């Protein structure tokens, strides 16, 4: 084990970097951050450097390498991809890779094997599983934003996912605890070396030790739902009227006690409820009496039971009975009893009250002092066991069957800590039982103790290291543990506590074990439990939570799928005689099945679907996202050389059935390309992947083993089936130095040192990564792909004074990446000499040359939040904004923080034109262009992404691609006003310049997709509809004319279209704002649809009058970030729509509206609203969406 003392060097972290680190990367305990950024870097460095020991490095040498890894991370010169930073060294079992490619074969078995593999990467639990979150909540009922209890305290849930129907397995333990989950779901176990390790259920065996966590009750709700009693109507005026009673509005411990007594020994009567109480427990009858009066103001009835030794206590009220029924309390049969949800979801005090009532009814204190409850309901027993564990009371549950066949379940408290918790928190209502509980001498309980598994070898190692005099004492104390051969004993918590109390020779690890509050159970069986609907939670930072008391977690990563092998739609399936449904139908299946795709918090969009351009279903695939139904996939067309050649010549090309290899028909290459361009212009999908070029390039270093068919979700990493990404990035801005002549230049020597160290780091990651599937583990280690890329490119250009949109910039890109490739390949070859080449080297394109350790070495991947941590610009992108504002709500009002690109600020200060006022103006405008006092040269250098023509974006991608083994992640940004011809030109230029693929992003494209396609389809349908009566929604005419208004809003520029009938009446409204596909755009679309529906519904009000009412409702709705001043102030998007409608009908003069359209603040929105922090800084960059303020991303 490496020493834990980290090096003394500390990093320089910006405020955005610290915010991102705290929210997403730094370790936590009990919800609080417990490590510094430096400690995170040391955790990662130690964990990854440990791989060096596998190649014979001494502990001192490993330490030295770990320190070198640490230095380059703390200095911000290199960072690995986010999963490595998040998970390395935490022991949470989550992988360090960013994403995968899974194969999709043509048979049903192969197709659903891929779905299964995706589920393995994204594990899940049965919906009935109980998790601690505001009480005990069913997993299916969890909501994003709620806190959930983990073994390290509460953490917040960012998402809950419904993963559909999947086969599940039930794990049964010696203490009776059970959990149902998919075979791949991992539980925390005790390994043979006594460390805690995650193991999938499929790998558990009889005898495996599992870790459970007692206690930790979290929150809970006490408010009861409203109840309206509908009394039975009498037949005449003199009929009896049922009396009503006061009903509680809050769930209290007292009400819970009464419910517990009823669940334990109660029944339902025609006129109310009844509870059976033993004749010896008159005080319990008195307690029920006082509870009924206090809760309902209702007296009880007491009647002797048929059994002379008991009484039947009644609370007779139909109203109370129906109220209890509405609350889910009533039971029909004892064997069907369960704990009501209102108890499970309530507070710890309420849960304790329920248990008090239940144990008073059905529990006892046995002669030996043990507390036990017996029930005829299996479900009640299971739920009670989990409830008690959440209260800090571990139990043993066993089933008993009488000779007559009657089954019952016995729950017994099985630990001293649990006994103490029961006596302190719960107790009995019966004085008789309470007296027996008080009389128990707890020192006589659980003498054999609570086992702590696997400690005998540790104890033996400690014993062997003792001096002889101490050995004698230790042998007397621990002889049965050290030397017993037959039926060896396990160490127990009681033995540890006793040894610590006495003193003398005691192992140092005893103190740590005594402080742990885990409870250990042993697997006694694993059985198939059929198919159930399963769910998953995303718990950022922790990636684990308590499920039925077990410590469990999920892991995930973005996944690429190639659908090109699937037979086309309507193709004959010989084995069944049916017709194939085609790849797009299965893409929709995968879209639904991978709704839970998560990578420790990645969101939807983390999948890539690819189809070859010569597949017969290519046209359906190209347009499959136009209807908005596929939300979890990016899609790309795999364009062949034959297609691109046919496109150039304007010819047709062949469509080939992948199942038979036969040519089935031809299509015009230009028509297909036009359809690709049109769909991409509308939705941003599909991109294009030049698949033959990829397979002929270093991106496929082992063509004899397999052909590349798919990439990762962002498109820069081509992978064979079952391969994974292993990525990291250099911050090239860190290597800028001022030469003796005063000019800025690059420090190539320092860059070489860091490149070589980074290659070693990434190769070690392959060794230490806990892969989710054995086949992925083997494939990754056979090829040992790594992807070293760069970030901070825009900052480097700033420092060197080179405009992004210049030949000097692309020439420098060529030079920098050529240097990185040459150095990294040389280092990989040196590692091959030290550690052997990658196993598939003899089958690779390098087999006749110098052996390589890694089949690929360079990739330019999205840097997302790691560039924020490093304090540099993202990847090879131009800067998105030179400055932006972050608004923070405080108790004394709102504080506006202006964040400025550090490199830009430093240069501005150095050149003498910096001022706070200038920075605020830039934050409002988003650009330097046209600001007085800024030098012309600076305006040329400091351009933002949207000021740079798309052709320069493509040229940069091509320049970096020439020296990159894999692909280059690059966003080709287009303005909203870009034409389809611009998209086509970008695609053609990427092909001509040698790129491996391309994706464009036109501002607002996804929003227009809904407007132009989703509504258009309805237009055609409505046009052919038969005439309708006046009392139905007015059908939409075939065509309408209207006006589009441009309006500045707090969340960006809105385009509001109002279409009118021939009579001049407003008929429909469309609103578009910000980037398409965002929640902001969804809200804008919803507002437009609701307004349109209001205008089209039958109404006695005129269209003008309805618009006036709409304006009245939407006007002055306030938001968090108003824009403009005085009469021109816009409070929110609804307010902006109201202003536009008012202008349209003449309520507001156009001159006034013009003032609104150009607010006095002049503020330019940076991006969409972030769903986590609410700031308008959610941007699309490097093929991925991320927030500049909080670091939230959908990469």
ZAKOL-973603 format. One record per residue (C-alpha): residue in three letters; x, y, z. Coordinates in steps of 0.5 Angstrom, whole numbers, plus 500, padded with zeros to 3 digits. Example, Ala and Ser with C-alpha at 12.3 -4.5 7.8 and 13.67 -1.06 7.14 Angstrom:
// ZAKOL-973603
Ala525491516Ser527498514
END
This chain:
// ZAKOL-973603
Unk500500500Unk503507498Unk504512504Unk498516505Unk502523506Unk501527500Unk506532497Unk506539499Unk505542492Unk498546492Unk494548486Unk492554483Unk484553483Unk479558480Unk472559483Unk469555478Unk474550478Unk473549486Unk465549485Unk465544480Unk470540484Unk466540490Unk459539487Unk462533482Unk469530484Unk471531491Unk469525496Unk464526501Unk462523508Unk455525511Unk454529505Unk460534507Unk466534502Unk472531506Unk478532501Unk481538498Unk483538490Unk490536492Unk487530496Unk483528490Unk489529485Unk493524490Unk488519491Unk488519483Unk495519483Unk496513488Unk491509485Unk493509478Unk501509480Unk499502484Unk499499477Unk506500476Unk507495482Unk505489477Unk511490473Unk516489478Unk517497481Unk519497488Unk514501493Unk519507493Unk519507485Unk511507485Unk511513490Unk516517486Unk511515480Unk505517484Unk508524486Unk510525478Unk503524477Unk500528482Unk505534480Unk502534473Unk495534475Unk496539481Unk500544476Unk494543471Unk498540465Unk494534465Unk488531467Unk485524466Unk477524463Unk472525469Unk470518471Unk478517473Unk478523477Unk471521480Unk472514482Unk480512482Unk482510489Unk475511492Unk474503492Unk467504489Unk467499484Unk466504478Unk470504472Unk475509470Unk473509462Unk468514459Unk464510454Unk464503450Unk461500444Unk457494444Unk456490438Unk449489435Unk448482431Unk442480427Unk439475431Unk434476436Unk439473441Unk444478439Unk440484439Unk437483446Unk444480448Unk446488447Unk440490451Unk443486456Unk450488456Unk447495456Unk443493463Unk450490466Unk453497465Unk447500468Unk445496473Unk438496477Unk434494482Unk426491483Unk421497484Unk419494491Unk426496494Unk426500500Unk431506500Unk431511506Unk429518503Unk424522507Unk422515510Unk423509507Unk420510500Unk419504494Unk425505489Unk419506483Unk417512487Unk423516488Unk424523485Unk430527483Unk432532488Unk431528494Unk436526499Unk438518499Unk441515505Unk448511503Unk453508508Unk457515508Unk451519510Unk445522505Unk447524498Unk442527493Unk439524487Unk439527481Unk435522477Unk431516477Unk430511471Unk425506469Unk429501466Unk423497464Unk422489465Unk428485466Unk430478469Unk431479477Unk434475482Unk433474489Unk439474494Unk437471501Unk441471507Unk442467513Unk439473517Unk433473513Unk434479509Unk433479502Unk434484496Unk432483488Unk436486483Unk439484476Unk444479476Unk449485474Unk447489480Unk453490485Unk453489492Unk458491497Unk462484500Unk467482504Unk473480500Unk478474502Unk483479504Unk477483509Unk477489504Unk470491502Unk469490495Unk463491490Unk461484487Unk455483482Unk450478484Unk451473479Unk458472482Unk456471489Unk456464492Unk453461498Unk457463504Unk459470501Unk459476506Unk455482505Unk455489508Unk449492511Unk448499514Unk443499520Unk440506522Unk440513518Unk433514518Unk432520514Unk427525514Unk420523513Unk413526512Unk407527517Unk402531513Unk396526512Unk392527505Unk385531505Unk379526506Unk372528505Unk367523508Unk361521503Unk356519508Unk351514506Unk344518504Unk338516508Unk332514504Unk327519508Unk328525512Unk328522518Unk333517516Unk339516521Unk345521520Unk352518521Unk356522526Unk362525524Unk368525528Unk375529528Unk380526524Unk388528525Unk391532519Unk398530522Unk401523522Unk404523530Unk407517534Unk400516538Unk397515531Unk402510529Unk402506536Unk394505534Unk396503527Unk401498530Unk396495535Unk391494529Unk396491524Unk398487530Unk392484533Unk386488530Unk380487525Unk375490521Unk368491523Unk362493519Unk362499523Unk369501525Unk375497527Unk377492533Unk383491537Unk384484541Unk387486548Unk389480553Unk386480559Unk392482563Unk394488559Unk388493562Unk393498561Unk393497554Unk386498553Unk386505557Unk392507552Unk387505546Unk381509550Unk386515551Unk388515544Unk381514541Unk379520545Unk385524543Unk385523536Unk378522534Unk374525540Unk371518540Unk370513546Unk371506545Unk367500546Unk370494550Unk367487550Unk369480552Unk372476547Unk370469545Unk376467549Unk375469556Unk383471557Unk382477552Unk377483550Unk375486544Unk376494544Unk372497538Unk373504535Unk366504532Unk365509526Unk364508519Unk367515518Unk374513522Unk374506518Unk373509511Unk379514513Unk383509515Unk382505509Unk383511504Unk390512508Unk391504506Unk391502513Unk386497513Unk387489512Unk382484510Unk386478513Unk392477518Unk396474513Unk396480508Unk398485513Unk403490511Unk406496514Unk402502511Unk406507506Unk404513511Unk408509516Unk414508512Unk414515509Unk414518516Unk419520521Unk423516525Unk419518531Unk413515528Unk416509525Unk418508533Unk411509535Unk408504530Unk413499532Unk411500539Unk404498538Unk406492533Unk410489538Unk405491544Unk400487540Unk404481537Unk411481540Unk414479547Unk420478551Unk422471552Unk425468558Unk432468555Unk431476554Unk431476547Unk425480544Unk421477538Unk415478534Unk411473530Unk406474524Unk403470519Unk404475514Unk410474510Unk410481507Unk409484514Unk415480516Unk420483511Unk418490511Unk418490519Unk425487518Unk428493514Unk424498518Unk427496524Unk434496521Unk433503519Unk432504526Unk438501528Unk436495530Unk438489526Unk434482526Unk434475524Unk428473521Unk426466520Unk420462517Unk416456521Unk411451519Unk407448524Unk405440523Unk398443521Unk402447515Unk400453518Unk406458516Unk409464520Unk415468521Unk419470527Unk423477527Unk428477533Unk433482535Unk440479534Unk445484536Unk446488543Unk446495539Unk439493537Unk437491543Unk439497546Unk436501541Unk429498542Unk429499549Unk431506548Unk427508542Unk421503542Unk419499548Unk412497550Unk405500551Unk404494556Unk407495563Unk407487564Unk412487557Unk415493559Unk417491566Unk420484563Unk424488558Unk427493564Unk429486567Unk433484562Unk441484563Unk444485557Unk450482558Unk447475558Unk445477551Unk448475544Unk454471548Unk456468542Unk457475539Unk456479532Unk461476527Unk466480523Unk468476517Unk475474515Unk479477521Unk483470523Unk488471518Unk489478520Unk489476527Unk494471526Unk499476522Unk499480528Unk500474533Unk506472529Unk509479529Unk509479537Unk514478542Unk514472546Unk512475552Unk506478549Unk504472545Unk503468551Unk498473553Unk495473546Unk494466546Unk490465552Unk485471549Unk485468542Unk487461542Unk480459539Unk481464534Unk488462532Unk489455533Unk482451532Unk482447526Unk475444526Unk469449526Unk474455526Unk470461530Unk470468527Unk472474531Unk466478534Unk464485535Unk463483543Unk470480543Unk473486540Unk470491545Unk472486551Unk479486549Unk479494548Unk476494555Unk481490558Unk487493555Unk494489554Unk496486547Unk491488542Unk491489534Unk491496532Unk485494527Unk481492533Unk479500534Unk477501527Unk473495527Unk469497533Unk468504530Unk464501524Unk457500525Unk456495519Unk452489520Unk454483516Unk450477513Unk452471509Unk448469503Unk445462503Unk441462496Unk440466490Unk434464486Unk431466479Unk425471481Unk422472474Unk421478470Unk420485474Unk420492472Unk427495475Unk429502477Unk436506478Unk438512481Unk443517479Unk447519486Unk452524484Unk459523488Unk457517491Unk454512486Unk451508492Unk445508496Unk442503501Unk437498498Unk433494503Unk439496508Unk444493503Unk450497500Unk449497493Unk451501487Unk450502480Unk455504474Unk455506467Unk458510461Unk456512454Unk455507449Unk456506442Unk451501438Unk452500430Unk445497427Unk448496420Unk448488421Unk441488422Unk437486416Unk432491413Unk425492415Unk420487412Unk426482410Unk423475411Unk425471417Unk426464415Unk426461422Unk419464424Unk416466417Unk415473419Unk418480417Unk424483420Unk422490423Unk428493421Unk434497425Unk430503426Unk425499430Unk430496435Unk434503435Unk427505439Unk427499443Unk435501445Unk432508446Unk427506451Unk432500454Unk437505456Unk433510459Unk438509465Unk444510461Unk448514467Unk456515468Unk456517475Unk451522473Unk451523466Unk445524462Unk441523456Unk444523450Unk450518452Unk449513446Unk451513439Unk447509434Unk450508427Unk448506420Unk451505414Unk449509408Unk448503404Unk443500408Unk436499405Unk433503411Unk438509411Unk432514409Unk428512415Unk434512419Unk436519417Unk429522419Unk428518425Unk429523430Unk425528426Unk419526431Unk422527437Unk421520440Unk428518440Unk432522446Unk437518448Unk441517442Unk446521438Unk445518431Unk451518425Unk451516418Unk457511416Unk458514409Unk463509405Unk468511400Unk463509395Unk458513397Unk462519397Unk465518390Unk458517388Unk456524391Unk462527388Unk460524381Unk452525382Unk451518381Unk446513384Unk450508389Unk448501391Unk444499397Unk446492400Unk442487405Unk447486410Unk444479411Unk444476404Unk450481401Unk445482395Unk444489392Unk437490393Unk436497389Unk440504388Unk439511391Unk441518388Unk447519393Unk446527392Unk438525394Unk441522400Unk446527402Unk440532401Unk436528406Unk442528411Unk443535411Unk436537411Unk435533418Unk442535421Unk439543419Unk433541423Unk435537429Unk443537429Unk442529427Unk445525424Unk452527423Unk457523418Unk462518420Unk467516414Unk467509416Unk472506410Unk477512412Unk476510419Unk478503418Unk484505413Unk487509418Unk490508425Unk484509428Unk483501427Unk490499428Unk487491428Unk483491422Unk485483421Unk481482428Unk475486426Unk472492423Unk470499426Unk463500426Unk461505431Unk464510435Unk463513442Unk457518443Unk461524442Unk464521435Unk471522437Unk473515439Unk472509434Unk472503437Unk471495436Unk465492439Unk466491447Unk472496447Unk472502452Unk475509452Unk481511456Unk482518455Unk486524458Unk488531456Unk494536456Unk493543457Unk497546452Unk496553455Unk501551460Unk507550456Unk507558453Unk513561455Unk516568454Unk522568450Unk529572452Unk526577446Unk520578450Unk516574445Unk511568447Unk513561445Unk512554447Unk516550451Unk517544447Unk522540452Unk517541458Unk511539453Unk515532452Unk516531459Unk509531461Unk507527454Unk511521456Unk508522463Unk501522461Unk502516456Unk505512462Unk499514467Unk494512461Unk497505460Unk497504468Unk489506468Unk488500463Unk491496469Unk487499475Unk480500471Unk474495474Unk471494468Unk463492468Unk464486463Unk469480463Unk469481455Unk470488455Unk476487460Unk479482455Unk478486449Unk481493452Unk487489455Unk488486448Unk489492444Unk490497450Unk488503447Unk489510450Unk487517447Unk492523449Unk489529447Unk489537448Unk485542452Unk487550453Unk488551445Unk484557445Unk488560451Unk495558447Unk492562441Unk491568446Unk498568449Unk501567442Unk497573439Unk494568434Unk487569431Unk483562431Unk481564424Unk487564421Unk492559417Unk497561422Unk493557427Unk492551423Unk499551422Unk500551429Unk495546430Unk499541425Unk505542429Unk503541436Unk499535435Unk505532430Unk509533436Unk504530441Unk504524436Unk511523435Unk513524443Unk507519445Unk508514440Unk516514442Unk514513449Unk509507448Unk514504444Unk519505450Unk513502455Unk513496450Unk520495451Unk519495459Unk512491459Unk511488452Unk507490446Unk499490447Unk497482446Unk494484439Unk501487436Unk502481431Unk496482428Unk496490428Unk498495423Unk505496427Unk507488426Unk513490421Unk515496425Unk517498432Unk513494438Unk508499441Unk505498448Unk498501446Unk494500439Unk492507439Unk495513443Unk492520441Unk485522441Unk482529442Unk476528446Unk471533450Unk474536456Unk468538459Unk469539466Unk476537466Unk478544462Unk474548468Unk478544473Unk484546469Unk482553468Unk483553461Unk479553455Unk475547452Unk479542448Unk481545441Unk475549441Unk475557440Unk472560447Unk465560448Unk465567452Unk470571454Unk466573460Unk459571463Unk455573469Unk453568475Unk447571479Unk447568486Unk441569491Unk443571498Unk439573504Unk440580503Unk439580495Unk442578489Unk449578488Unk452578481Unk459575479Unk463576473Unk467571471Unk472573466Unk477568462Unk483568466Unk488568460Unk484574456Unk484578463Unk491577464Unk493579457Unk488585457Unk492587464Unk498587461Unk497591455Unk493596459Unk486596457Unk483592462Unk478595467Unk472592471Unk467596467Unk470593460Unk469586463Unk462587465Unk460590458Unk463584455Unk459579460Unk453583457Unk455583450Unk459576450Unk464579445Unk469584444Unk467586437Unk465594437Unk467596444Unk470603444Unk477603447Unk479595445Unk485595440Unk483592433Unk489587434Unk485584440Unk479584437Unk482580432Unk485575437Unk479575442Unk474572438Unk468567441Unk466561437Unk460564434Unk464570431Unk468564427Unk466562420Unk464554420Unk470553415Unk475555420Unk472550425Unk472545420Unk480547418Unk482546425Unk479539426Unk482537420Unk489540422Unk489536429Unk486530425Unk492529421Unk496527427Unk491524431Unk490516431Unk483516433Unk478522432Unk477529434Unk471532438Unk469538435Unk463542435Unk462546428Unk457551430Unk453555425Unk448561427Unk441560427Unk440563420Unk445558417Unk442555411Unk442548409Unk447549404Unk452551409Unk451545413Unk452541406Unk458545405Unk461544412Unk460536411Unk463536404Unk469540407Unk470535412Unk471530407Unk475534403Unk480535408Unk481528411Unk476529417Unk474522420Unk467525421Unk463531423Unk457533427Unk454540426Unk450544431Unk446550428Unk443554434Unk435553435Unk435547430Unk432542435Unk426547437Unk425548429Unk425541428Unk418540433Unk416547430Unk417545422Unk416537422Unk412535428Unk406541427Unk407540419Unk405533420Unk399535423Unk398540418Unk397535413Unk393531417Unk388537419Unk388539411Unk384533409Unk380532415Unk372532414Unk368539416Unk367539424Unk362542428Unk363549431Unk364545438Unk370542437Unk377545436Unk378548430Unk382545425Unk388548422Unk388550415Unk393548410Unk397554410Unk397561414Unk401567414Unk404570420Unk409575423Unk415573427Unk418578432Unk425578435Unk425579443Unk430579448Unk429575454Unk433573460Unk434567457Unk436569450Unk433571444Unk426569443Unk423568436Unk415569437Unk411567431Unk404569431Unk400566425Unk393569423Unk387566419Unk384570412Unk380574417Unk386577421Unk384573427Unk390570431Unk390563430Unk396560433Unk403562436Unk410559436Unk415561441Unk423559440Unk428561445Unk435558446Unk439552444Unk434546441Unk433540445Unk433544452Unk428544457Unk428552456Unk425550449Unk420545451Unk417550456Unk417555450Unk414550446Unk409548451Unk407556452Unk406556444Unk402550444Unk397552450Unk396559447Unk394556440Unk390551443Unk386557447Unk385560440Unk382554437Unk378552442Unk370554441Unk369560445Unk364566446Unk370570446Unk373573440Unk380571438Unk382579440Unk379578447Unk382571448Unk389574446Unk387580451Unk386575457Unk392571455Unk396577455Unk393579462Unk395572465Unk402572462Unk404579463Unk409581469Unk410574471Unk417575474Unk423570473Unk430570477Unk434574471Unk430580468Unk433584463Unk433591461Unk430597465Unk424601466Unk419600461Unk423596457Unk424591462Unk423584461Unk422579467Unk421573464Unk420569457Unk412569459Unk413576460Unk416577453Unk411573450Unk405577453Unk409584450Unk409581443Unk402579443Unk400586446Unk404589440Unk401584435Unk394587437Unk396594438Unk396594446Unk403596445Unk406601440Unk412598436Unk416603438Unk416601445Unk417594443Unk423596439Unk426599446Unk424592449Unk427588443Unk434592445Unk434592452Unk438598455Unk443593459Unk445590452Unk446583455Unk447577450Unk445571453Unk451566453Unk447559453Unk441556455Unk438555462Unk442550466Unk437545470Unk442544476Unk444552477Unk439555473Unk444560470Unk443562463Unk450559461Unk448552459Unk452551452Unk454546447Unk461545446Unk466539444Unk459535442Unk457535449Unk452540453Unk455543459Unk454549464Unk460554465Unk457556471Unk456549475Unk460544471Unk453540470Unk454536463Unk451531459Unk457528456
END
